[in-house]
Amino acid sequence: MAPEPTRPSTAGMPGRSAAQIRRDIELQRHDLGRSVEALRGRVAELTDWRRQVQEHRGQLIVGAAVVGFAVGGLMMLRRRG
């Protein structure tokens, strides 16, 4: 997700009116709300295990095969020893 262009900030500038300060606060609230929604969507995407399994099915199969061979090999070594 590409960052949105920033708007020039008047925050911290001396001599701002109360209306300008309120406007800046509302803009910050709006930006924060959008950021929270974007983050919520990204978290939901990353924690969706069904989608992760579907996208990484090949790696999971290879990993399961490697673990299976390793466990099988260890079991055979224990029987011999």
N, C-alpha and C positions, 0 to 999 in steps of 0.2 A: 504494500500500500504506500503510495507516494505521499510525502508530507504536503500539506496544503500551503500555498504561499501565505506569508505572514503580512498582516496589514500594519502600517506604521502605528506605533503606540504613542499615545499622549500621556501615558501613565507617568506619574512622578514629575510632570511639568508644572512649574509654579504658575499660579494665576488661573487655574482651570475653574470653571464655574461648577456649581453643584450638578447642573444638568449634564455637563460633559463627564463628570465623574460617574453619575448614574448610568450614562450611555456606555462608558467603558466597562462598568461592572456587568451590565446586561450582555455586552459583547463577549466578555470573558465567560459568563455563565453559559452562553450559547455554544462557544467553542469547547468548553469543558463537557457539556452535554453530548456534543458530537464525538468528542474523543472517548468518552465513557462508552457510548454505543458502539463505536468501532472496536474498542478493546473487548467489550462483551462478545461481539461477533467473532473476533479472533480467538478468544478463549474457548468459546463453544466449538469452533472449528477444530482447534488443536486437541480438545478433550473428547471428541467424538470417536470412541474407540472402534466403532463399526466401520467408519470411513477410513480410519488409519489402517485397519486390517485389510480393507479392500485395496487401498492404495499401495500397501507394502506386502501384498500376498507372496510374491516371489521370495523376498528376503526372509519372510517368516518360515516359508517351507524349507529354504536352505538352512536356516538356523535350527529348525526342528530336526532336520536330518543330521546335522553336525552333532547336536546334543545327543540324539539317539545313538549314533555311532560311538561317541565318547562314553556314554553310560554302558553300552554293550561291551565295549573294549575293557572298561574297568571291571565289569562283572566277570568277564573271561579271565582277567588277570587274577582276580581274587579266588576263583575256582582252582586255578593252577597252583597258587601259592599256598 
